[in-house]
Amino acid sequence: MLNQSRESRTSSDDLAFFLRVASLGSLTAAARALGLSLAAVSKRLSLLEQRLGVQLLRRTTRKLELTPEGRRYLEGARPLLEQLVALEDAVSGETAELRGTLNINASFGFGRRHIAPCVSAFAALHPHLALSLQLSSQPLNFLDAHVDIDIRVGEPPDSRLVARKLVHNPRVLCCSPAYAAKHGLPDSIRALAQHNCILLRQHDSDFALWRFVSDAESLSQKVRGNLVTNDGEVAMRMALDGHGILLRSWWDAKHSIAAGELRHVLPEWRSPDGDIFAVWQAQRQQPSRLMAFVTFLQERLQSDSALTHL
């Protein structure tokens, strides 16, 4: 309202406070992150709800749940805060040092091996920037997760998200020499149906339908196997132990293939749609720290011979 007193208006600090509490899903976790007592966090949340005249979060014994009003408030708060940060970045000048916080999410295997070293190198270049890297097995819901950038395989289906391809990520068939000696190798994609395949279940995909491309054609093949996992490192361990044929990213398999621990199966074929993307929410003005990190990440990954040479 136009006549609303200054004390009764919601400030950007209130928005940031609510965003942090909602993303952490716990008053205790929020108190720890904000360096406040549990009572202080609870009181501030109650005052905010009192001022708005609605309940934003439903308290349960285990966690906090957004009410419909709380979800609407969260959806509006995030872009407002991002626009404020972008505005400050814009008026501070391009030559200013990068400051603020950048929250990054990546998958476990690729994040540990390739993203973590990039984050470390970027942090050394920008000591006034706070960087947070969390690893997870699933693409994130940006509304519910306190994340600025998600590093994931494949473009997102949500058109409201921005995606930039970081690096090509071919996927190849491989198996151990022991498996090849005992069961032989397939001479075609169709022959995979006669082999035990190690299945990797990720992102609710049809994990038993493997797709392939060559220079001349594309094929899909239904495969079977007695071992299924949702973790790439576990799948690699199963392949190294001789349990079957695995379809795996080249960055993860190449060292074992070069060392003779795995054999490259049907090398004329590869699996599509495995490229690595940086994904973030669309907004009118992107924070300079976000764009600087994405550009740095893209240049560094594309210069990594472990990723770019098949």
C-alpha positions as a Markdown table, in Angstrom:
| # | Residue | x | y | z |
|---|---|---|---|---|
| 1 | Met | 0.0 | 0.0 | 0.0 |
| 2 | Leu | 1.1 | 3.6 | -0.7 |
| 3 | Asn | 0.6 | 4.6 | 3.0 |
| 4 | Gln | 2.4 | 1.6 | 4.4 |
| 5 | Ser | 4.9 | 2.6 | 7.0 |
| 6 | Arg | 8.6 | 2.0 | 6.4 |
| 7 | Glu | 8.8 | -0.4 | 9.3 |
| 8 | Ser | 6.0 | -2.6 | 7.9 |
| 9 | Arg | 7.5 | -3.0 | 4.5 |
| 10 | Thr | 9.4 | -6.1 | 3.5 |
| 11 | Ser | 13.1 | -5.4 | 2.9 |
| 12 | Ser | 15.5 | -7.2 | 0.6 |
| 13 | Asp | 17.0 | -8.7 | 3.8 |
| 14 | Asp | 13.6 | -10.2 | 4.6 |
| 15 | Leu | 13.5 | -11.7 | 1.2 |
| 16 | Ala | 17.0 | -13.1 | 1.4 |
| 17 | Phe | 16.2 | -14.5 | 4.9 |
| 18 | Phe | 13.1 | -16.3 | 3.7 |
| 19 | Leu | 14.9 | -17.7 | 0.7 |
| 20 | Arg | 17.6 | -19.1 | 2.9 |
| 21 | Val | 15.1 | -20.7 | 5.3 |
| 22 | Ala | 12.9 | -22.1 | 2.6 |
| 23 | Ser | 15.9 | -23.6 | 0.6 |
| 24 | Leu | 17.4 | -25.2 | 3.7 |
| 25 | Gly | 14.0 | -26.6 | 4.8 |
| 26 | Ser | 14.8 | -26.4 | 8.5 |
| 27 | Leu | 14.9 | -23.6 | 11.1 |
| 28 | Thr | 17.8 | -25.3 | 12.8 |
| 29 | Ala | 19.8 | -25.4 | 9.5 |
| 30 | Ala | 18.9 | -21.8 | 8.8 |
| 31 | Ala | 20.0 | -20.7 | 12.3 |
| 32 | Arg | 23.3 | -22.5 | 11.8 |
| 33 | Ala | 23.8 | -21.0 | 8.3 |
| 34 | Leu | 22.9 | -17.4 | 9.4 |
| 35 | Gly | 24.8 | -17.5 | 12.7 |
| 36 | Leu | 21.7 | -16.9 | 14.7 |
| 37 | Ser | 19.9 | -18.7 | 17.5 |
| 38 | Leu | 17.0 | -20.9 | 16.7 |
| 39 | Ala | 14.7 | -18.6 | 18.7 |
| 40 | Ala | 15.9 | -15.6 | 16.7 |
| 41 | Val | 15.2 | -17.3 | 13.4 |
| 42 | Ser | 11.8 | -18.5 | 14.5 |
| 43 | Lys | 10.8 | -15.0 | 15.8 |
| 44 | Arg | 11.9 | -13.3 | 12.5 |
| 45 | Leu | 9.9 | -15.8 | 10.5 |
| 46 | Ser | 6.9 | -15.2 | 12.7 |
| 47 | Leu | 7.2 | -11.4 | 12.3 |
| 48 | Leu | 7.5 | -11.7 | 8.6 |
| 49 | Glu | 4.3 | -13.9 | 8.4 |
| 50 | Gln | 2.6 | -11.5 | 10.8 |
| 51 | Arg | 3.4 | -8.5 | 8.6 |
| 52 | Leu | 2.2 | -10.3 | 5.5 |
| 53 | Gly | -0.9 | -11.7 | 7.2 |
| 54 | Val | -0.4 | -15.2 | 5.9 |
| 55 | Gln | 1.4 | -18.4 | 6.9 |
| 56 | Leu | 4.4 | -18.9 | 4.6 |
| 57 | Leu | 5.8 | -22.2 | 6.1 |
| 58 | Arg | 4.1 | -25.1 | 7.7 |
| 59 | Arg | 6.2 | -26.4 | 10.6 |
| 60 | Thr | 6.3 | -30.1 | 11.1 |
| 61 | Thr | 8.4 | -32.2 | 13.5 |
| 62 | Arg | 10.9 | -33.1 | 10.8 |
| 63 | Lys | 11.0 | -30.2 | 8.3 |
| 64 | Leu | 9.4 | -27.0 | 6.9 |
| 65 | Glu | 6.9 | -27.2 | 4.1 |
| 66 | Leu | 5.9 | -24.3 | 1.9 |
| 67 | Thr | 2.3 | -23.2 | 2.0 |
| 68 | Pro | 0.7 | -22.1 | -1.3 |
| 69 | Glu | 1.3 | -18.5 | -0.2 |
| 70 | Gly | 4.8 | -19.3 | 0.8 |
| 71 | Arg | 5.6 | -20.9 | -2.6 |
| 72 | Arg | 4.2 | -17.8 | -4.4 |
| 73 | Tyr | 6.3 | -15.6 | -2.1 |
| 74 | Leu | 9.4 | -17.6 | -2.8 |
| 75 | Glu | 8.8 | -17.6 | -6.6 |
| 76 | Gly | 8.6 | -13.8 | -6.5 |
| 77 | Ala | 11.5 | -13.3 | -4.0 |
| 78 | Arg | 14.1 | -15.1 | -6.0 |
| 79 | Pro | 14.0 | -13.0 | -9.2 |
| 80 | Leu | 13.8 | -9.8 | -7.2 |
| 81 | Leu | 16.9 | -10.6 | -5.3 |
| 82 | Glu | 18.7 | -11.8 | -8.5 |
| 83 | Gln | 17.7 | -8.5 | -10.2 |
| 84 | Leu | 19.1 | -6.5 | -7.3 |
| 85 | Val | 22.4 | -8.4 | -7.4 |
| 86 | Ala | 22.6 | -8.0 | -11.2 |
| 87 | Leu | 21.9 | -4.2 | -10.8 |
| 88 | Glu | 24.7 | -3.8 | -8.3 |
| 89 | Asp | 27.0 | -5.8 | -10.6 |
| 90 | Ala | 26.1 | -3.6 | -13.5 |
| 91 | Val | 26.6 | -0.2 | -11.8 |
| 92 | Ser | 29.8 | -1.3 | -10.1 |
| 93 | Gly | 31.6 | -1.6 | -13.4 |
| 94 | Glu | 33.1 | -4.5 | -15.3 |
| 95 | Thr | 36.5 | -3.9 | -13.9 |
| 96 | Ala | 35.4 | -4.4 | -10.3 |
| 97 | Glu | 36.5 | -7.5 | -8.5 |
| 98 | Leu | 34.0 | -10.4 | -8.4 |
| 99 | Arg | 32.2 | -10.5 | -5.1 |
| 100 | Gly | 29.1 | -12.1 | -3.6 |
| 101 | Thr | 28.3 | -15.8 | -3.5 |
| 102 | Leu | 28.0 | -18.4 | -6.3 |
| 103 | Asn | 26.3 | -21.7 | -5.5 |
| 104 | Ile | 27.2 | -24.5 | -7.9 |
| 105 | Asn | 25.7 | -28.0 | -8.2 |
| 106 | Ala | 27.2 | -30.9 | -10.2 |
| 107 | Ser | 27.0 | -34.7 | -10.4 |
| 108 | Phe | 29.2 | -36.8 | -8.1 |
| 109 | Gly | 31.7 | -38.3 | -10.5 |
| 110 | Phe | 32.1 | -35.5 | -13.0 |
| 111 | Gly | 31.9 | -32.9 | -10.2 |
| 112 | Arg | 34.7 | -34.5 | -8.2 |
| 113 | Arg | 37.0 | -35.1 | -11.2 |
| 114 | His | 36.5 | -32.0 | -13.3 |
| 115 | Ile | 34.3 | -29.3 | -11.7 |
| 116 | Ala | 36.0 | -29.2 | -8.3 |
| 117 | Pro | 39.5 | -28.4 | -9.8 |
| 118 | Cys | 37.8 | -25.6 | -11.9 |
| 119 | Val | 36.1 | -24.2 | -8.8 |
| 120 | Ser | 39.5 | -24.3 | -6.9 |
| 121 | Ala | 41.2 | -22.5 | -9.8 |
| 122 | Phe | 38.5 | -19.9 | -10.1 |
| 123 | Ala | 38.5 | -19.2 | -6.4 |
| 124 | Ala | 42.3 | -18.5 | -6.6 |
| 125 | Leu | 41.6 | -15.9 | -9.2 |
| 126 | His | 38.8 | -14.2 | -7.3 |
| 127 | Pro | 39.5 | -14.3 | -3.6 |
| 128 | His | 36.6 | -12.0 | -2.7 |
| 129 | Leu | 34.0 | -14.3 | -4.2 |
| 130 | Ala | 32.4 | -17.0 | -2.0 |
| 131 | Leu | 32.0 | -20.3 | -3.9 |
| 132 | Ser | 29.9 | -23.3 | -2.8 |
| 133 | Leu | 30.1 | -26.6 | -4.7 |
| 134 | Gln | 27.5 | -29.3 | -3.8 |
| 135 | Leu | 27.4 | -32.7 | -5.5 |
| 136 | Ser | 24.1 | -34.6 | -6.2 |
| 137 | Ser | 22.8 | -37.4 | -8.3 |
| 138 | Gln | 19.8 | -35.6 | -9.8 |
| 139 | Pro | 19.2 | -32.4 | -11.8 |
| 140 | Leu | 17.9 | -29.8 | -9.3 |
| 141 | Asn | 14.7 | -27.8 | -9.0 |
| 142 | Phe | 16.0 | -24.3 | -9.0 |
| 143 | Leu | 13.0 | -23.1 | -7.0 |
| 144 | Asp | 13.6 | -25.5 | -4.1 |
| 145 | Ala | 17.4 | -25.6 | -4.2 |
| 146 | His | 19.7 | -22.7 | -3.2 |
| 147 | Val | 21.7 | -23.1 | -6.4 |
| 148 | Asp | 22.8 | -20.6 | -9.1 |
| 149 | Ile | 24.4 | -23.0 | -11.6 |
| 150 | Asp | 23.7 | -26.7 | -12.3 |
| 151 | Ile | 26.3 | -28.7 | -14.3 |
| 152 | Arg | 24.4 | -31.5 | -15.9 |
| 153 | Val | 24.3 | -34.0 | -18.8 |
| 154 | Gly | 21.9 | -32.8 | -21.6 |
| 155 | Glu | 19.9 | -29.7 | -22.1 |
| 156 | Pro | 17.1 | -29.0 | -19.7 |
| 157 | Pro | 13.5 | -29.6 | -20.8 |
| 158 | Asp | 12.4 | -26.4 | -19.0 |
| 159 | Ser | 12.5 | -23.4 | -21.5 |
| 160 | Arg | 12.7 | -21.0 | -18.5 |
| 161 | Leu | 16.2 | -22.2 | -17.9 |
| 162 | Val | 19.3 | -21.0 | -19.8 |
| 163 | Ala | 21.8 | -23.7 | -21.0 |
| 164 | Arg | 25.3 | -23.3 | -22.4 |
| 165 | Lys | 27.2 | -26.3 | -23.7 |
| 166 | Leu | 30.4 | -26.7 | -21.9 |
| 167 | Val | 32.0 | -29.7 | -23.5 |
| 168 | His | 31.2 | -32.6 | -25.9 |
| 169 | Asn | 30.8 | -35.8 | -23.9 |
| 170 | Pro | 30.8 | -38.9 | -26.1 |
| 171 | Arg | 29.7 | -42.2 | -24.5 |
| 172 | Val | 31.2 | -45.5 | -25.4 |
| 173 | Leu | 30.8 | -49.2 | -24.9 |
| 174 | Cys | 33.4 | -51.0 | -22.9 |
| 175 | Cys | 34.0 | -54.2 | -21.0 |
| 176 | Ser | 36.9 | -55.9 | -19.2 |
| 177 | Pro | 39.3 | -58.3 | -21.0 |
| 178 | Ala | 38.1 | -61.1 | -18.7 |
| 179 | Tyr | 34.5 | -60.6 | -19.8 |
| 180 | Ala | 35.6 | -60.5 | -23.4 |
| 181 | Ala | 37.7 | -63.7 | -23.0 |
| 182 | Lys | 34.8 | -65.6 | -21.4 |
| 183 | His | 31.8 | -64.4 | -23.4 |
| 184 | Gly | 33.3 | -62.9 | -26.6 |
| 185 | Leu | 32.5 | -59.5 | -28.0 |
| 186 | Pro | 29.4 | -58.4 | -29.9 |
| 187 | Asp | 30.0 | -57.9 | -33.6 |
| 188 | Ser | 27.0 | -55.5 | -34.0 |
| 189 | Ile | 24.7 | -53.3 | -31.9 |
| 190 | Arg | 22.0 | -55.9 | -32.3 |
| 191 | Ala | 24.3 | -58.5 | -30.8 |
| 192 | Leu | 24.2 | -56.6 | -27.5 |
| 193 | Ala | 20.9 | -58.3 | -26.8 |
| 194 | Gln | 22.8 | -61.6 | -26.3 |
| 195 | His | 25.2 | -60.1 | -23.7 |
| 196 | Asn | 25.0 | -59.2 | -20.0 |
| 197 | Cys | 24.9 | -55.4 | -19.8 |
| 198 | Ile | 25.5 | -53.3 | -16.8 |
| 199 | Leu | 22.6 | -50.9 | -16.5 |
| 200 | Leu | 22.8 | -47.3 | -15.1 |
| 201 | Arg | 19.5 | -45.9 | -13.9 |
| 202 | Gln | 19.6 | -42.1 | -13.9 |
| 203 | His | 17.1 | -39.3 | -14.1 |
| 204 | Asp | 14.0 | -41.5 | -14.7 |
| 205 | Ser | 15.2 | -42.4 | -18.2 |
| 206 | Asp | 14.6 | -45.6 | -20.1 |
| 207 | Phe | 17.9 | -46.9 | -18.9 |
| 208 | Ala | 17.5 | -50.3 | -20.7 |
| 209 | Leu | 17.1 | -48.7 | -24.1 |
| 210 | Trp | 20.6 | -47.8 | -25.5 |
| 211 | Arg | 20.8 | -45.4 | -28.4 |
| 212 | Phe | 23.7 | -45.2 | -30.8 |
| 213 | Val | 25.0 | -43.3 | -33.8 |
| 214 | Ser | 27.7 | -43.9 | -36.3 |
| 215 | Asp | 28.9 | -42.0 | -39.4 |
| 216 | Ala | 26.2 | -43.8 | -41.4 |
| 217 | Glu | 23.1 | -44.4 | -39.2 |
| 218 | Ser | 21.5 | -44.4 | -35.8 |
| 219 | Leu | 20.1 | -47.4 | -33.9 |
| 220 | Ser | 18.3 | -48.1 | -30.6 |
| 221 | Gln | 18.8 | -51.4 | -28.8 |
| 222 | Lys | 17.0 | -52.9 | -25.8 |
| 223 | Val | 19.5 | -54.5 | -23.5 |
| 224 | Arg | 19.3 | -56.6 | -20.4 |
| 225 | Gly | 21.5 | -57.4 | -17.4 |
| 226 | Asn | 21.5 | -58.7 | -13.9 |
| 227 | Leu | 23.3 | -55.6 | -12.4 |
| 228 | Val | 21.6 | -52.2 | -12.1 |
| 229 | Thr | 22.9 | -49.1 | -10.2 |
| 230 | Asn | 22.2 | -45.4 | -10.1 |
| 231 | Asp | 25.9 | -44.5 | -9.6 |
| 232 | Gly | 28.5 | -44.2 | -12.4 |
| 233 | Glu | 31.5 | -45.2 | -10.2 |
| 234 | Val | 29.7 | -48.3 | -9.1 |
| 235 | Ala | 28.9 | -49.2 | -12.7 |
| 236 | Met | 32.5 | -48.7 | -13.6 |
| 237 | Arg | 33.6 | -51.0 | -10.8 |
| 238 | Met | 31.2 | -53.7 | -12.0 |
| 239 | Ala | 32.6 | -53.4 | -15.5 |
| 240 | Leu | 36.2 | -53.6 | -14.3 |
| 241 | Asp | 35.3 | -56.7 | -12.3 |
| 242 | Gly | 34.1 | -58.4 | -15.5 |
| 243 | His | 30.4 | -58.5 | -15.0 |
| 244 | Gly | 29.3 | -57.2 | -18.4 |
| 245 | Ile | 29.3 | -54.5 | -21.1 |
| 246 | Leu | 28.9 | -50.9 | -19.9 |
| 247 | Leu | 27.8 | -47.8 | -21.8 |
| 248 | Arg | 29.9 | -45.0 | -20.1 |
| 249 | Ser | 31.1 | -41.5 | -20.7 |
| 250 | Trp | 34.5 | -41.3 | -22.4 |
| 251 | Trp | 35.9 | -39.1 | -19.7 |
| 252 | Asp | 35.3 | -41.8 | -17.1 |
| 253 | Ala | 36.3 | -44.8 | -19.3 |
| 254 | Lys | 39.3 | -43.5 | -21.3 |
| 255 | His | 42.0 | -44.0 | -18.6 |
| 256 | Ser | 40.9 | -47.6 | -17.9 |
| 257 | Ile | 40.8 | -48.3 | -21.7 |
| 258 | Ala | 44.3 | -46.8 | -22.2 |
| 259 | Ala | 45.6 | -48.9 | -19.3 |
| 260 | Gly | 44.2 | -52.1 | -20.7 |
| 261 | Glu | 41.8 | -52.6 | -17.8 |
| 262 | Leu | 38.8 | -52.1 | -20.2 |
| 263 | Arg | 38.3 | -52.8 | -23.9 |
| 264 | His | 36.6 | -50.4 | -26.2 |
| 265 | Val | 33.7 | -52.3 | -27.7 |
| 266 | Leu | 32.3 | -51.5 | -31.2 |
| 267 | Pro | 34.4 | -48.3 | -31.4 |
| 268 | Glu | 32.7 | -47.2 | -34.6 |
| 269 | Trp | 29.5 | -46.6 | -32.5 |
| 270 | Arg | 28.9 | -44.0 | -29.8 |
| 271 | Ser | 25.9 | -42.9 | -27.8 |
| 272 | Pro | 24.4 | -39.4 | -28.4 |
| 273 | Asp | 23.0 | -36.8 | -26.0 |
| 274 | Gly | 25.6 | -36.9 | -23.4 |
| 275 | Asp | 27.1 | -33.4 | -23.6 |
| 276 | Ile | 27.8 | -31.4 | -20.5 |
| 277 | Phe | 25.8 | -28.2 | -20.0 |
| 278 | Ala | 25.8 | -25.3 | -17.5 |
| 279 | Val | 22.2 | -24.4 | -16.6 |
| 280 | Trp | 20.9 | -21.4 | -14.8 |
| 281 | Gln | 17.7 | -19.4 | -14.4 |
| 282 | Ala | 16.9 | -16.8 | -17.1 |
| 283 | Gln | 16.8 | -13.2 | -15.9 |
| 284 | Arg | 17.1 | -9.8 | -17.5 |
| 285 | Gln | 20.6 | -9.1 | -16.2 |
| 286 | Gln | 22.9 | -12.0 | -15.3 |
| 287 | Pro | 25.3 | -11.4 | -12.4 |
| 288 | Ser | 28.8 | -10.9 | -13.7 |
| 289 | Arg | 30.2 | -13.6 | -11.4 |
| 290 | Leu | 27.9 | -16.2 | -12.9 |
| 291 | Met | 28.8 | -15.4 | -16.5 |
| 292 | Ala | 32.5 | -15.1 | -15.6 |
| 293 | Phe | 32.4 | -18.6 | -14.0 |
| 294 | Val | 30.6 | -20.2 | -16.9 |
| 295 | Thr | 33.0 | -18.7 | -19.4 |
| 296 | Phe | 36.0 | -19.9 | -17.3 |
| 297 | Leu | 34.5 | -23.3 | -16.9 |
| 298 | Gln | 33.8 | -23.7 | -20.7 |
| 299 | Glu | 37.3 | -22.6 | -21.6 |
| 300 | Arg | 39.0 | -24.9 | -19.0 |
| 301 | Leu | 37.0 | -28.0 | -19.8 |
| 302 | Gln | 37.4 | -27.6 | -23.6 |
| 303 | Ser | 41.2 | -27.4 | -23.1 |
| 304 | Asp | 41.2 | -30.6 | -21.1 |
| 305 | Ser | 42.5 | -33.4 | -23.3 |
| 306 | Ala | 40.9 | -36.0 | -21.0 |
| 307 | Leu | 37.5 | -34.7 | -22.2 |
| 308 | Thr | 38.1 | -33.6 | -25.8 |
| 309 | His | 40.1 | -36.5 | -27.3 |
| 310 | Leu | 38.3 | -39.7 | -28.1 |
